[in-house]
Amino acid sequence: DVKVTQSSRYLVKRTGEKVFLECVQDMDHENMFWYRQDPGLGLRLIYFSYDVKMKEKGDIPEGYSVSREKKERFSLILESASTNQTSMYLCASSLEEYSNQPQHFGDGTRLSIL
Amino acid sequence: ILNVEQSPQSLHVQEGDSTNFTCSFPSSNFYALHWYRWETAKSPEALFVMTLNGDEKKKGRISATLNTKEGYSYLYIKGSQPEDSATYLCAFGGGTSYGKLTFGQGTILTVHP
């Protein structure tokens, strides 16, 4: 079974802090994704990576950046956290760069920015 | 941004009822349609990935159909059980999306004993 592990289930940070959310997958998947989930809005894609060091903006990239130095690890960075970035963040991975591959999700990080 | 719509937003049914929900998506540049189940305090789990017009998939009491020409998919649950309570998400994958999916806002199903 694919295992996608997010570093924290709950995180509380202060406005203006630089925040790192880490995600690791153990199945040699090419693709990795970061989403945020807000009530009534479903999962919205922040960034994705379809190869090591290949990164693409999703639908809501503003205020975020990502890093993928190794294939198994995909980090989401909040450069200067703001209260409107309080949300549930989900990481996912899929085998290849085709959209007929199911995505495998981590348990999520509930991030609060005070 | 692609438009993927799910209805209803939420649904309450009694144990034993059968139910269904709808996902509508763009009918152009279609590559795949996914259904996921997301239970509280767990991670979303893939139910089905469908790629062909007319596809029907089944997993236990849950089944799904796909119409790519008109851009909709139905998810059916037969004889709902309390453990079926979850948010059901559909997601559209386009032909040039590098594996990227666009999710609907989800249908929250609550099954009352």
Interface residues (C-beta under 8 A of the other chain):
Chain A: V4 E30 N31 F33 Y35 G40 L41 G42 L43 R44 L45 F48 Y50 E56 G58 D59 L90 A92 S94 E96 E97 Y98 S99 N100 Q101 P102 Q103 H104 F105 G106 D107 G108
Chain B: I1 Q6 Q9 Y31 A32 H34 Y36 K42 S43 P44 E45 A46 V49 T51 L89 A91 G93 G94 G95 S97 Y98 G99 K100 L101 T102 F103 G104 Q105 G106
